[in-house]
Amino acid sequence: MATLLPFRAVRPLPQYADEIASVPYDVVDRDEARREAADRPRSFLHVARPEIDLAPDVDLYDDAVYRQGARNLRRFVEADYTTREERPAVYVYRLEAPGIGVQTGILGGVSVGEYADGTIVKHEETRPQKEDDRTRHILEQRAHAEPVMLTYRDHASIHARVEQIQSEAPLYDFEAEDGVRHTVWTAEAPASLVEAFCEVEHLYIADGHHRCKAASRAAAVLRSVEDTGPESVRDPKRKPGRPPGYELFTAVLFPMSHMHIMAYNRVVRRVPGAPVEFLDRLDAAFGVERNVEEAVPSQKGHVCLYLAGAWHRLALPPATGPRTVDALDVSRLSDHLLEPYLDITDQRRDPTIDFVGGIRGPEALEARVDRGDAQLAISMYPTSIEELVAVSDEGSLMPPKSTWFAPKLRSGLLVHDFAAEVPADAPTTPLQ
């Protein structure tokens, strides 16, 4: 059964919340983050994307980036515009997005151990470089700076308690520049929510596979220090039975009925031969419908291709196996097109392929091809929440970047800082 863990958050004072709150690290690239944080010294992007405070030519994975992130996180924790909760708490977090609707979840700590034992269920493999990067940031910052997004099967008593909390005065309530309204309440008496989650069998990772895996790897590093280190390494203030801070990471837990999934699209940097010749090959194999106005597929089993300066529609062949994962559009695309025609057999590692969140629309795909960053863009039909849960329950894994959840949480509102629980000389690099 799932465990919900209250934690002592470091958070903005309410009057600074909208100024500090930022998009998650993986929603923007370095240049976009730099522009968004310009003239905003308190923006949490300085923690989530610390490379924006360094020279533009510094490599994203340079040691200086991780050290800068740690400095920026400490500055945030010690600032006069933030505070640390006096006692552990959990929160209710509501998102209201134009054109999408309302989704409401519970923000709290979840167990690294339950990620390891499968109570927290994954549906995707992680990409090694990104996994290493997130682990390094956790170890350098001694914090889980951004929550992941998990989902669970709807539960009546949890819904009732969440509704009750929303009748109280919120801690934060602001509209971000993208029009999404973010409202947060403190659950003054979290015990009832904690008890209710003991009846939830599984939590499913929606958004944040790399951060979940990184939390697990960081905990392994710090656990080994505590297990083998001197008695002084152990935190004397820790209450009996309460795990050390690095054994939990933060998440917002949404009921499945509230989840909204968009497509996660693909771009391919190079195709064999000239783009027109490659289109002819696909046409011969699949019967491509050329030069269509549609840039987004209107039904499952179809993809739209931007190739040779125009959009084309392709019907994917049937699944190659009996499992739910085999029938996913992202799997059928991989089995029938990416592997046999582009030799992309490992999407986690192959630099030929990249991924573009559906929130950016087909215009972003066209732009990547038109400016020469890629030769092929693939617009997908979204995976459903039912497919995600079915794949997770059968123990299968989707291809990387199969789902894009919207709207996105804001970072910097409730930060889990556990620096006081680890020695200053604990490792800052992940175990391999």
C-alpha angles and dihedrals in degrees: 000000000000125000124215111199124198114221138188102254127204104219143166121267104256095253090060100042099102091043093053102036113098140179115269119275095254098051094071134038123228096273093047091048091050091052093046092050095045110124089003105101092169095052112125088227085086086068100034095043104021092166087080087075092056133068113291092242095058110113114249090237098044116130088241091065093057093045090050090051091053092050092048092049092051089048089053093049093048098041124118089234094062134061137194118234114249092224137017114278145169126220143209113233121194126190123195114189128181111247093009108059136218128326124177128193144165119255115208144111124299128194125266086205091057089053088054096047095046100252084118100052124210127204101186138052117236129240109247099225093049091045091053090048095053092045091052092051092052092049094046096044096039086220146090097235101180129037123233123227118245130175135206138186111277113272121195099212092049090050091051094051092046090052090051093051091051090062089068129080112283126238092217132014120168142133116238123221091262091061096254114134117219120199124177130187129188114233097226092194105034097172095092092054091045090052093046092055089057084074093054110097100198141011116208124213109239104166123005112049092149093049092048092051091044091052089053093049093045090050090052090055095048093040090057090053092051094045094051103027131092122282089260089069091068117087108245092197094060113115117239111269094015113117120233114268095255090060090070133052130192125260141164109228115209127186112246092244089065098052123111119193126194127188122275105218131204137224124194117207097208135017125197110270124342117340092243091052091049090051089053090053092051091046091053091050102039109014098247117210101226133215099007125169092224113096096172120054113245097207143030114271096039133093131189118223125205104205136143092009099305144073121256132182124228129187110219118231118246123282117283095219143030101251127100090244091056090059096052115113090232090055094046089049090053095045098045106029117010097049104036099035104029102026091232100149099154113041090181093066109017110108090201092078130058134177132233123194115240092236088076093062131216091297090073090052092050090048093053090054098038093054092048100251089119139009099211133036123191120203112202137203109241124261111238126236088241090057091048093053093043091052091048093048093051090053095244129135127227122223112271118284097014097148137040114195121206142231100034126225118246119244126224099039098101116013126186107219114183099165093121090062099059131059118257091242096051113130119277098194124077125249113250 
